[in-house]
Amino acid sequence: MSVKEQIIDKLTSALAPAALDVIDDSAKHAGHQFHPGGVEPRGETHFTVKVVSEAFAGKNRLARHRIINEVLAEELADRVHALAIEARAPGE
């Protein structure tokens, strides 16, 4: 299973999102240490996550990011070098 697929599976299970878009931005980071073909070629390393979930209702931006970081802790500790997050509640 790809890193992108793991991210989608984990966020879907944890947040039951109304909308979820996971974008692999790795190609934009050519030359970075963890980019494929870089110093340590490991594949998918940079992502943007856009997620709309009721789980974010009433929570500020920091709390929303913490939720996502906790769900993806394993990926962030090992495979994912950078994660951009856009997290909203429905209707925002």
Phi and psi restraints in degrees (value plus and minus 20) as a CYANA .aco file:
   2 SER   PHI     -93.3   -53.3
   2 SER   PSI     143.2   183.2
   3 VAL   PHI     -81.7   -41.7
   3 VAL   PSI     -62.3   -22.3
   4 LYS   PHI     -78.5   -38.5
   4 LYS   PSI     -64.7   -24.7
   5 GLU   PHI     -83.2   -43.2
   5 GLU   PSI     -58.4   -18.4
   6 GLN   PHI     -83.2   -43.2
   6 GLN   PSI     -63.4   -23.4
   7 ILE   PHI     -81.9   -41.9
   7 ILE   PSI     -66.7   -26.7
   8 ILE   PHI     -80.4   -40.4
   8 ILE   PSI     -67.0   -27.0
   9 ASP   PHI     -80.1   -40.1
   9 ASP   PSI     -67.3   -27.3
  10 LYS   PHI     -86.9   -46.9
  10 LYS   PSI     -64.0   -24.0
  11 LEU   PHI     -87.8   -47.8
  11 LEU   PSI     -56.8   -16.8
  12 THR   PHI     -84.6   -44.6
  12 THR   PSI     -64.0   -24.0
  13 SER   PHI     -87.1   -47.1
  13 SER   PSI     -61.4   -21.4
  14 ALA   PHI    -101.4   -61.4
  14 ALA   PSI     -52.5   -12.5
  15 LEU   PHI    -136.1   -96.1
  15 LEU   PSI     -29.3    10.7
  16 ALA   PHI      22.1    62.1
  16 ALA   PSI      39.4    79.4
  17 PRO   PHI     -88.6   -48.6
  17 PRO   PSI     126.9   166.9
  18 ALA   PHI     -95.8   -55.8
  18 ALA   PSI     -48.7    -8.7
  19 ALA   PHI    -169.5  -129.5
  19 ALA   PSI     121.9   161.9
  20 LEU   PHI    -168.7  -128.7
  20 LEU   PSI     107.8   147.8
  21 ASP   PHI    -153.5  -113.5
  21 ASP   PSI     101.3   141.3
  22 VAL   PHI    -134.5   -94.5
  22 VAL   PSI      98.6   138.6
  23 ILE   PHI    -132.4   -92.4
  23 ILE   PSI     106.6   146.6
  24 ASP   PHI    -103.9   -63.9
  24 ASP   PSI      87.7   127.7
  25 ASP   PHI    -116.1   -76.1
  25 ASP   PSI     -10.0    30.0
  26 SER   PHI     -75.8   -35.8
  26 SER   PSI     -59.3   -19.3
  27 ALA   PHI     -83.3   -43.3
  27 ALA   PSI     -45.4    -5.4
  28 LYS   PHI     -94.3   -54.3
  28 LYS   PSI     -29.8    10.2
  29 HIS   PHI    -135.7   -95.7
  29 HIS   PSI      11.7    51.7
  30 ALA   PHI     -75.5   -35.5
  30 ALA   PSI     114.9   154.9
  31 GLY   PHI      75.7   115.7
  31 GLY   PSI     -35.0     5.0
  32 HIS   PHI     -90.1   -50.1
  32 HIS   PSI     138.2   178.2
  33 GLN   PHI     -73.2   -33.2
  33 GLN   PSI     -63.1   -23.1
  34 PHE   PHI    -120.4   -80.4
  34 PHE   PSI     -10.1    29.9
  35 HIS   PHI     -95.8   -55.8
  35 HIS   PSI     126.5   166.5
  36 PRO   PHI     -73.4   -33.4
  36 PRO   PSI     109.0   149.0
  37 GLY   PHI      68.4   108.4
  37 GLY   PSI     -24.5    15.5
  38 GLY   PHI    -105.6   -65.6
  38 GLY   PSI    -174.2  -134.2
  39 VAL   PHI     -80.3   -40.3
  39 VAL   PSI     -62.5   -22.5
  40 GLU   PHI    -149.0  -109.0
  40 GLU   PSI      68.5   108.5
  41 PRO   PHI     -89.6   -49.6
  41 PRO   PSI      95.4   135.4
  42 ARG   PHI    -150.4  -110.4
  42 ARG   PSI     -15.5    24.5
  43 GLY   PHI      69.0   109.0
  43 GLY   PSI    -159.4  -119.4
  44 GLU   PHI     -81.1   -41.1
  44 GLU   PSI      98.7   138.7
  45 THR   PHI    -154.7  -114.7
  45 THR   PSI     -42.8    -2.8
  46 HIS   PHI    -144.1  -104.1
  46 HIS   PSI     107.6   147.6
  47 PHE   PHI    -158.0  -118.0
  47 PHE   PSI     133.8   173.8
  48 THR   PHI    -136.0   -96.0
  48 THR   PSI     111.3   151.3
  49 VAL   PHI    -135.9   -95.9
  49 VAL   PSI     104.3   144.3
  50 LYS   PHI    -137.0   -97.0
  50 LYS   PSI      96.7   136.7
  51 VAL   PHI    -158.8  -118.8
  51 VAL   PSI     117.7   157.7
  52 VAL   PHI    -138.3   -98.3
  52 VAL   PSI     102.0   142.0
  53 SER   PHI    -169.2  -129.2
  53 SER   PSI     124.1   164.1
  54 GLU   PHI     -81.7   -41.7
  54 GLU   PSI     -43.6    -3.6
  55 ALA   PHI     -81.1   -41.1
  55 ALA   PSI     -38.5     1.5
  56 PHE   PHI    -113.9   -73.9
  56 PHE   PSI     -25.2    14.8
  57 ALA   PHI     -78.8   -38.8
  57 ALA   PSI     109.9   149.9
  58 GLY   PHI      57.7    97.7
  58 GLY   PSI     -16.7    23.3
  59 LYS   PHI    -127.1   -87.1
  59 LYS   PSI     124.1   164.1
  60 ASN   PHI     -99.4   -59.4
  60 ASN   PSI     155.3   195.3
  61 ARG   PHI     -78.8   -38.8
  61 ARG   PSI     -63.0   -23.0
  62 LEU   PHI     -82.9   -42.9
  62 LEU   PSI     -64.5   -24.5
  63 ALA   PHI     -82.8   -42.8
  63 ALA   PSI     -59.1   -19.1
  64 ARG   PHI     -84.1   -44.1
  64 ARG   PSI     -63.7   -23.7
  65 HIS   PHI     -85.0   -45.0
  65 HIS   PSI     -58.8   -18.8
  66 ARG   PHI     -82.4   -42.4
  66 ARG   PSI     -59.9   -19.9
  67 ILE   PHI     -79.5   -39.5
  67 ILE   PSI     -68.7   -28.7
  68 ILE   PHI     -84.7   -44.7
  68 ILE   PSI     -62.6   -22.6
  69 ASN   PHI     -82.0   -42.0
  69 ASN   PSI     -56.6   -16.6
  70 GLU   PHI     -87.7   -47.7
  70 GLU   PSI     -62.9   -22.9
  71 VAL   PHI     -82.7   -42.7
  71 VAL   PSI     -57.0   -17.0
  72 LEU   PHI    -123.6   -83.6
  72 LEU   PSI       3.4    43.4
  73 ALA   PHI     -75.7   -35.7
  73 ALA   PSI     -62.2   -22.2
  74 GLU   PHI     -83.2   -43.2
  74 GLU   PSI     -65.4   -25.4
  75 GLU   PHI     -86.6   -46.6
  75 GLU   PSI     -60.3   -20.3
  76 LEU   PHI     -88.4   -48.4
  76 LEU   PSI     -49.1    -9.1
  77 ALA   PHI     -97.8   -57.8
  77 ALA   PSI     -41.4    -1.4
  78 ASP   PHI    -143.5  -103.5
  78 ASP   PSI     -81.3   -41.3
  79 ARG   PHI    -119.1   -79.1
  79 ARG   PSI     -54.1   -14.1
  80 VAL   PHI    -112.8   -72.8
  80 VAL   PSI     102.6   142.6
  81 HIS   PHI    -108.1   -68.1
  81 HIS   PSI     -55.1   -15.1
  82 ALA   PHI    -165.5  -125.5
  82 ALA   PSI     120.9   160.9
  83 LEU   PHI    -158.6  -118.6
  83 LEU   PSI      94.0   134.0
  84 ALA   PHI    -113.1   -73.1
  84 ALA   PSI     116.9   156.9
  85 ILE   PHI    -145.9  -105.9
  85 ILE   PSI     111.3   151.3
  86 GLU   PHI    -142.9  -102.9
  86 GLU   PSI      84.1   124.1
  87 ALA   PHI    -139.4   -99.4
  87 ALA   PSI     105.1   145.1
  88 ARG   PHI    -155.5  -115.5
  88 ARG   PSI     137.9   177.9
  89 ALA   PHI    -110.3   -70.3
  89 ALA   PSI     136.8   176.8
  90 PRO   PHI     -75.2   -35.2
  90 PRO   PSI     119.2   159.2
  91 GLY   PHI      70.0   110.0
  91 GLY   PSI     -26.6    13.4
